[in-house]
Amino acid sequence: MRKGMMKGKGRGYKNVLGRDPRIHSQSAKGIKQPQRIPQFIRSNNSKADLIFEKPVGTSNLYRAKFPDKGTISVHAKNIVEAKKKVLEQLKLDDKTRAFINAGLNNVWLNRSADISDGDFVCEDFLEPKMFKEVKTITELKTEMKSGNWSINTGFIYKDLAFINQINGGDEWATFKYVPELKTAFQFESISAIPIIRDKEFNKMVKKMYRATPEQARKLDY
């Protein structure tokens, strides 16, 4: 378990971009900034595979646009329900489906925080091609320590998934898969780079993997 966790001494995450006084001043005045993601932010997905939008002038119709699958339209009371309905129509393995379903309960990963702020087009949808499965902790560490990943970029290691919550940042929502129930749940949020720097990453991931679901939920690992 991370040093200082639950004791008010956590390291938190450090975004790759510094605070811009001009932007924060404009934000205080209600002036929105462009939503396009800078090109340096990387993703496991080589192209925008899915754009999810709520058509202007509708109250409950959402469209998921797939370049290779066409458009899936669903009626739902909110963006999270809409995404889950789209997910039901995709062919996925049980583990990936479970991680996505669990991720859609996180307001940063399901992008409802952006939607409520008036941004009705989400280009970084939490979907299968945003994930990469790694075979070793060394491979996982290599990927995560490089930083500047796009939001919803995910890495799967055994029964764990680490999904980035911040564009260009280092804040990873951490999930555990329960194969007997074919479900997953979030139990942690980590900043990988400082943990790697302190040479604690391998030990932490091993403890997370070995923990039972009950231990993970209680952060007792």
Secondary structure, 3 states (H helix, E strand, C coil): CCCCCCCCCCCCCCCCCCCCHHHHHHHHCCCCCCCCCCCCCECCCCCCCCEEECCCCCCCEEEEEECCCEEEEEECCCHHHHHHHHHHCCCCCHHHHHHHHHHCCCCCCCCHHHHHCCCCEECCCCCHHHEEEECCHHHHHHHHHCCCECCCCEEEECCEEEEECCCCCCCEEEEEEECCCCEEEEEEEECHHHHHHCCCHHHHHHHHHHCCHHHHHCCCC
